[in-house]
C-alpha cells in the first residue's frame, strides 16, 4: 500500500490513491471503506495495537488485523484528507450465564466513523458480522452514493 514516489507521508499518499476520482467527502469516505475491505483481511490473531507504527505494519506488511486496526486505519486515512473521522469502541453482548452477561476482552469491537455533514449520514467501517463468522462485513450506510 505504501507509495514512495512523492514527499507526502505514507498514510496521506495511501488515502489519496484510494480515493482518486472521488469528488465529494462522502465518496472519499466510501472509497476508503472499500479500500480497507478489499486490501486487508480480518484476523483475530493479528498483532494488536493502534499506534502509527502498528497501523503502518498493518497497512504495509501484514494486511491483516482486528477491528482495532481497521477502525484506526480508516480514521487515520480519513483525517489526512480532512474528513472528520473518529474511532468508537464498544462491546458485543458477551455470554449469558444465569441471567448475567459476562463480557471479556474478546468481545471488544472498534469501528471507524466519518461524519460528513453535507450528506447528513455517517460512514461506518464495521467487521461485526465477519467477527461472528457470518461472511462479509455489513456496509455502514448502504453501498455508497454513486459507487
Secondary structure, 3 states (H helix, E strand, C coil): CCCCCCCCCHHHHHHHHHCCCCCCHHHHHHHHHHHHHHHCEECCCCCCCCCHHHHHHHHHHHCEECHHHHHHHHHHHHHHCCCCEEEEEEECCCEEECCEEECCHHHEEEEEEEEECCCCEEEEECCHHHHCCCCCCCCCCCCCCCC
